Amino acid sequence: MTSRRLKTGASTAENLAIGQSVSAALVDVVRGVRVCPRFIVAKGGITSSDVATQGLGIKQAMVLGQIAAAVPVRRPGAESRFPDVPYVVFPGNVGGPETLAQVVETLEDSDSV
């Protein structure tokens, strides 16, 4: 988790570099996971994509549906690090202040995950 404070650079290029740095760090964390999780939730559009492709090695996935409005759940293919583990893509501009916590609670309480 990161601070909710927006860190900005002096230029568009610096802002892009900050985002790339944060995304690269998250990908490294995901690559370091050695125990198969019950589910994975990624927040942010570009971040979710980087975690999926670079961190988890997902090349294809089946969309299972939505766990909240505009929050899709995908099942990664056999080529990924954790095949069949539900991957929730939580876009950065979706939901209210409690939506992310509610999604995680739903996943934790689910017998089907």
Sequence and secondary structure as in RCSB ss.txt:
>XXXX:A:sequence
MTSRRLKTGASTAENLAIGQSVSAALVDVVRGVRVCPRFIVAKGGITSSDVATQGLGIKQAMVLGQIAAAVPVRR
PGAESRFPDVPYVVFPGNVGGPETLAQVVETLEDSDSV
>XXXX:A:secstr
   SS    SSHHHHHHHHHHHHHHHHHHHHH  S  S EEEESHHHHHHIIIIIS  S EEEEEEEETTEEEEE
E TTSSSTT  EEEE TT S TTHHHHHHHHHHH S  
